[in-house]
Amino acid sequence: MPTKLRIATFNLENLDDKPGQRPSLDERGAIMRPQLIRINADILCLQEVHGQETSGQPRRLLALDKLLATTKYAAYQRASTMLEDGSQVYDERNLVVLSRFAISAHRQYKHDFAPAPFYRKVTAKPKETEAKEITWERPILHAQIKLGSRVLHVINVHLKSRLPSPVAGQQSDQYTWSSAAGWAEGSFISTMKRVGQALETRMLVDEIFAADEDALIVVCGDFNAGYDEVSLEAIRGEVENTNNEKLIKRVLVPCERSIPESARYSLLHQGRGAMLDHLIVSRSLLSFYRGSEIHNEMLHDESIGFASDRKYPESDHAPVIAEFELPD
């Protein structure tokens, strides 16, 4: 019998369980748990999963455990990002891969392929006299999943958002800038981080292809970019950009292209839909592709003034799912 495989990505948007938080985890779970059940994924990639601390214990994903407790995902194998020493998960914005199938290996990458670039800020007050490292905050999570005799490479990413990075002396608060040039430089730095993460992701993909050009690969997550922006183009590696036909088997393809453009969005901002969450697959995996879904029917516009988390406890992002059918 063919193996039907549903792979999904979902940014849970700051999943946490802090005392006194509103909406509470229970309030969020009442809305989000049915979303997870509807996704019905065999492999589920999550972003923005915060860690929680208890006395005498390493930081763990307790809020996620509680959210998944009554779903089939509670029994799935799990891989997540950890601190560099492997002692515990990050305080905020962990990446998680949940799998119905065995996870045979997993590893995270942060400046393993692409060293942090050096940059000297030009609008900072006082001005910087020396260049400093520009590091991205989140690693890449790579899980190898056994599908019978095959191995599926699942790469979970959360690229830097479009929010400008801080510039000393240019902000009175997180969202208020004292000059347009300061805002522009903060945006430039964020773009460096986002494209730098994309470069590192593509270098990981190329390493997998170097070992097997027919590798089954899916890169999924919150890219904070549309499919035609530089960071996504860097990961896709299309021949139109490399002008090298010998690399044709190493191209990655966004699954959402099979969804009508009018329904192709995973976030609403200022009345416009944006496709920021993607599943991008290798040609070998694309041959088994059967279709995609974006569960965006209930998305609210996250930019409007009254769209508070208390009124909209669900995530601002829609789940994105791709379905495959692999022959035995």
Number of C-alpha atoms within 10 A of each C-alpha: 7 9 12 13 19 20 23 28 30 25 24 21 17 15 25 24 20 12 8 8 10 16 17 16 21 16 14 20 21 13 14 19 18 11 16 20 14 11 21 16 22 18 23 28 29 26 24 19 26 24 23 20 15 9 6 6 9 12 18 19 22 17 20 21 12 15 21 19 13 12 15 14 22 15 13 19 16 20 20 24 25 20 13 13 7 9 11 18 24 22 17 16 23 24 27 24 25 24 22 17 15 15 22 12 12 18 15 20 18 19 15 12 15 16 13 17 15 12 14 14 20 14 19 17 12 10 12 14 9 9 11 13 11 17 17 20 12 21 25 21 26 25 24 19 21 16 15 10 6 13 16 17 23 24 25 30 27 26 27 25 16 16 14 20 20 20 19 16 15 21 16 10 9 11 10 10 19 12 12 10 13 24 22 15 20 24 19 15 23 22 21 19 25 23 21 24 32 26 19 22 28 22 17 20 24 17 13 17 17 12 9 11 17 15 21 20 23 25 27 26 27 25 24 20 21 16 21 10 11 15 25 24 19 21 25 24 20 19 15 9 10 12 10 10 11 9 13 16 17 25 18 26 21 18 22 24 12 12 14 9 10 7 15 18 25 24 22 20 13 9 12 9 17 16 23 20 28 31 24 25 25 24 20 17 20 18 12 15 18 15 15 20 19 23 18 19 9 9 18 18 18 19 13 12 7 11 14 13 14 14 10 18 21 24 21 23 26 26 27 28 25 22 18 19 16 15 9 10
